[in-house]
Amino acid sequence: MRKDIKIPEVKEVYVAAVKVFNEEFEAYEWNAYLINNTREALEMVLIVSKGFDEKRETSVMRHKIEVLPARNFAKIEYLQDDVLKLNNEFKVTYFAGSKMMEKTFLFKPNSIQESALEEIPIIPEKGILGK
């Protein structure tokens, strides 16, 4: 019976860490973004994020995006420098058409750094994609 359940694979949806300039504070900061590189809108997007390692765990953060249009992106949250030393996990659940989709993205400790920047989909700045 379990073999009959088909779990769709998430494709062309990403979580990226991007270093951007904050004009209000006049400083560069890391932010997490959800990228929808598909041809359809993502609806009722729920994101649960946390940072953790063997000894510590941050508070769990919850975010909701009603609709993320096709080929678009949205800011999820600011990433404090202290949190970059931890595993950063983003569980993303959404509806695409009539199907519920889910994927967990992970940034390993100290993987979010300028030396790891690369071209990423949709966003004009360079960033780091969660695995």
Beta strands, then each sheet from edge to edge (+ up, - down):
strand 1: 13-22
strand 2: 27-36
strand 3: 42-52
strand 4: 61-68
strand 5: 72-79
strand 6: 87-96
strand 7: 99-107
strand 8: 127-129
sheet 1: 5+ 2- 1+ 8-
sheet 2: 4+ 3- 6+ 7-
end
